[in-house]
Amino acid sequence: MKLFDVYPINNIAIERARGSYVWDDSGTQYLDMYGGHAVISIGHSHPHYIKRLTDQLNKVGFYSNSVRIPIQEELTNKLGEISGKDDYQLFLCNSGAEANENALKLASFHTGRKKIVAFKKAFHGRTSLAVAATDNPAIIAPVNETEHVHFLPFNDVQSLETYFHQEGKEIAAVITEGIQGVGGINLATAEFLQTIRKLCDQYGVVYIADSVQCGYGRTGNFFSHDFADVNADIYSMAKGMGNGFPIGGILIAPSIKPKHFMLGTTFGGNHLACAAALSVLEVIESENLLYNAIEMGKYLETELKKISEISNVRGRGLMIGFDVSADYKELRKNLLLNQKIFTGEAKPNVIRLLPSLALTKKDAEHFIVSLKKEIHSMTLKPVQ
């Protein structure tokens, strides 16, 4: 048997990790400025994270949601406190796609409607409804195709208002990222998010804030939508929620009422997942990582804007993107091979930075120095 070949893979085997660094099986050290797609929120192998999981595993690793699981209640209370959404309800699942799947399903249950508004360059996951609301035909199988999802231009208030005027009474939900990640680090404007809230209120539509990549403190706000001073009806979460342990969830406004069996999951909210998620919140709080995300993000953006060979530096907190020209199209690959630094990308020409929220000033400086060094090295080489 062999693995199903669906991932382009770097020939690097990570053997251990600590903080913002990982080491391969040859002992080579790499700076991790990508965090495995924004998953590593408090740093690799944080001692509190390890202790929380070890202690829980020594008690009970799993039992189903057919019994009361007190650590779920502990997580719910802590999440409400740290996020500022303490009057919301929590449903736990296993991934970001599953979170968005349940968010869209719940919106349809609540409104009795079918239409979904999503936006150009959106990415919401690879499961049935989530992928139907994702603007990438290459990953939408024929069975996922539906006429219920309508894509509008991102940040286009006029198009949004026009569509609501035409179809508002048929719309179940609007789903949007506060910052589009896979789409290229595209920041939603405050006006855009406020307009979504206003129109959803006017037409009885559910506002879903996809916070899978851009949430959980990554921008310095707990949810990236918070900067616009609006509350969504449902927030979807995953990635940084468990620092690498699979967990996802949705926060649900009190106006949306539950009933038995409308949603369900076997593994969602299991004891180990909740222990991991609790440790993340506890470290975010004790180490003041929301503030650190803001400060390190400001430093990185300031220094990146001084580098003339890159352009359009943008982001919020530790979710940062910049564009590279055709002359530097190999920059991301060279950073990995020559400078031993992991970064991310968005097609066609964006480098994405999604490091741990615990990134230190020393490690941020290391990245900037290495980036300049690699750009200088590439500049000296003749263009092929």
N, C-alpha and C positions, 0 to 999 in steps of 0.2 A: 504494500500500500504506500501511496505518497500523498503529500499535501495537495489540496486543490489549489491550483496556481492562479490566484486572483490578486496577489500583492506584488508590486515591484519591490524587491528586497535588497537592501544594502548588505554586503557580505561582512556583517559585524555581529558578533554574538555577545550580548551584554551579560556579564557574569555577576556583577555586584553594583550597588549604587548607594550614594549617600549625599544628602543635601542637593546641590545643583550639579553633581558630577556622577558619571557612570564609568565603569571600567569593563573592557572586553576580556575575552578569555586569554588574551596575550598580555594582559596587564596594562594596556594603553588606556589613558584617562581622556575622557571627553567632557566638555562643558555642555550641559543640556539646557538650551534656550528654547526648547519646544515642549518639554514636559509630556511627551507622548500624546500629542493633540490636546494640550491644556488639561491633562488629567492630574499631573503631579502638582497639587496645590500647596502643600506644606513642606515640600522637599522629600526626596527619596529616603526611605528607611528612617523616618523620624522616630526617635526613641519612644515617644508617647504613643504614637501610632502602633508600633510593634508591641508595646506593653498592653495596650487596650485589646488588640486582637489575640495575643497570647493568653491573657487572663480569661477572655471570653471563651476561647477554644478549650481551655481547661475546665470550663463549666458545661457549656452545651454549644455545639456549632450550628445546629439546625433543628427546628421543628416548624410545622406548617402554621398558616394563619387561621387554623381552626381552633387555636388556643390563644389566650391572652399572652402577649409578649411584652413584658414591662419595658425592655430597652427601646422598643418602638415609641412608647409614650415618653421616655426620657429624651429621645432624639427629637420628637415632635415639639416638646417644650423648649429645648435648646435652640432648635431651628427657628421657632417663632420669635424667641428673644433676640437672636443675633441678626435675623433678617428684618426685624421690625414688622413682621406680618403675623403677629401672635393671635389674631382673630381668624386666620385662615385654617383650612383643614389640609391634612397631608395624606396622600396615597403613595405608597412605596412600590417601586418596580425595580428593574435591573439595568436599564440602559436609557440613553437619550432618545433613541428611536421609539422605544416602548413608552417613554414618558409622553412624547408628542402624539403617539398613536392613541393613548388613553385620553390625552387632553382634547383631541379632535373628536373622539367618540363621545366624551362627556359633554362637549359643547352641543353636539347633535342631539343627544338625549335631552339636554336642558331646554333647547329651543324648539325641538321638533322639526328642525330644518336640515337641509343637505348641503347648501353651497358653502364653500370655503374660499376666502380671499388670502392668497399668498403673494409673494413678490419676486420679481426678477432677481436671479442670482441667489435665491434662497436655498439653504440646505437644512432639512429637518429630519433626515434619517433614511433608512433603507427598508423599513417595513411597509406594509400595504398603503395605509393612508399617509404616513409620514413621507414616503418616497413620491407619492402622487402630488404632494405639496412642495416637492423639491424641484427646482428649475434646472434639471439635467436629464434630458431624454435618454441619454446613454445608459442610465441605471434604472430606468422605468421599464419593467417587463410589460408585455401586452396585457397581462392579467391585472396590472396595477393602473392601467389607463382609465381615467374617469372624466366625465364632463362636469363633475361637481366642483372642481378646483379652478379658480380663475386667477391668473397672474397679472399683477399690476406693476408699473415701474416703482422701484424703491425710492422713497423720499419724495414722491410726487403727490402732493396734497390735492391738487386739482383733479387728477385721475381718480383718486380715492373718493372724493366727494361726488364726482359724476357717477361712478359705479354704484355707490350707495343710493344715490337718488333714483337710479334705474332698478336696482335689485335688492335694496336694503331689507325688504320684508321676507326675502328668501335666504338671506345669509345666516348661517349658523355661527361662524367664527372668522375672525381675522387672526392670522398667525404671523408673527414677525420676530426676527432676531433684533436685539438692541444694537448689536454690531454683527454684521455678516462675516463669518469666519472663513469658511470654504469659498465664499463668494469674493473674498479679497480684502478683508478688513474695511468694510464699508460701514460708516457710522450713521445710524439713524439720527435725524435731527429732532430736537425737542418739539418743534412745530408738528412734525410728522406723527410722533407718538401721541401728542396731545390731541391731534385730529382723529386718530384712531379711537382714542378714548371717548371723545365727544360723539362721534358717529355711532359707536357701539352702544352708548347710552341712549341715543336718539332712536335707534332701530331695534333695540333689544338683542344685540349681537354679543357674543362672548369674545373678549380680547385675550388672546393667548400670547404670552411673552416667552418665546423660546430663549431660555437662558442656559441651555446645555453647555455651550462653549463660552459664552460671554458673561455668564453669571457666577454665582458663588464667590464673590469678592474679587474677581479678576480685574475689574475696572476701578476698584477702590470703593465703589458702591456695592452692596451685596448683590443686587441685580442691576445690570447695565441700564435697564429701563428707568431706574429710580432717578437718574439725573434730570429727567423731564418732569418730575414731580407729578406722576400719575401712577395709579395702581391698576394692574391688569387683573382680569378675573381668574386666570390660571397662569402659573409660572411652571415651566418644565425645567428639570434639573437632571444632571448626571455628571459626567466627566470628573471635574474636581471634587465632587461630593464625597468620594471615597478614597481619594489619593491613590487610585490604582485598583482598589477592590470594587468589583462591579456592583453599582447601586445607582438607581435613578428614582425620580419621584415627581409629583406635581403638587404644588400648593394651590388650593382651591378656595375661592372667596366664599364667605358665609352665605351669600345669596343662592349658591348652587347646592341643592340638597341631595344627600345620598340615599340610596335604597339598596337593600341586600341584593348581591349578585350582579349589579350593573357593571362593576369592574372586578377583576380578580387576577391573582398571580400565585404561582407555587413558591418561587424563590424570593420574590420581592419582600424586603423588610426582614430578612432572616437575621438571626442573632449576630453573626459575624459582620454582615454588611452594616448593621446599625452601629456596632462597635467601631468599625472603621469610620463611619460618617460622624459619629460623636467625637472621635479623636480629632478629626479635621476641624470641627467647629471649636473645640476646646483650644487647639493650637492657634487658630485664627484669632481667637479672643485673647489668649494669654500672651501671644507674641505680637499683637497689634498689626496683623498682616494686611488689613485693609489700608492702613496708613502707609505701610511699606510699599504696597502695590502702587499707590499714588506717587510716592517719592521716587522710587526706582523707575517708574514709567516716565516721569518728568525728566529724570537724568538721561535716560536712553533716548527719548525723543529730541532733547536739546542737542545731544552729541551727534545723533544721526543727521540732524539738519545741517550740521557743519560739514558734512561729507558731500562734496559737489558731484561725485560720480553716481550717487543714488538720488531718487526724487520722490516727491509726494509722500513724505513721512507722515503717518497718521496713526491714531489709536486713542486709547483711553486706559490709564493704568498700565497693567502688564499684558495688554492685548494690542500689539503694535504691528504695523505693516509698512513696507516701503517698496517702491518700484525700482527695477533694474533694467537698464537698456540692453539691446541686443549684444553690445560689446562685452557685457558682463553676464551673459545668460548662464554661464557655468559657475557663477559665484556661490550659489548655495552648495553645489556639489563640492567645490573647492574648499569651502569652509569646513566641510566634514572631513575630506580626505587630507587636507594640508594643515588646517588649524585645529582639527579635532573638536569641532563644535556642531552640535545638532541644531538646525533651524527647520522651519516649515516653509511651505510654498502655497501659492494659489495661482492657478493658470490665468494668463500666460506668463506674467513677469513679476509676481509679487513674492517677496520673502516675508514670512510671518514669524513673529516672536511671541511665544506663549510660555515663558519660564515659570518656575515655582514662584508663588507669592512671597516666599521667604528669600528671594534672590538678594544677595548682599551687594553692597557698593563695589567691593573688590571684584566680585564675579562680573558685575555689569561693566566695570572698567576693562576687565580681561576681554570681554566680548568686543568692545569698541576698538581696543588696540589691535586685536586679531583681525577684525573686519578691515580696518585701515591697512594692515599689513598685507592681507590677501588682495585687496583692491590694487594696492601699489604693485604687487607682484604681477598681477594680471595686466596692468597698464604697461609694464615694461616689455611684455611679450607682444610680438607682432600679431595683428588680427589675421586670422586664417581666412 
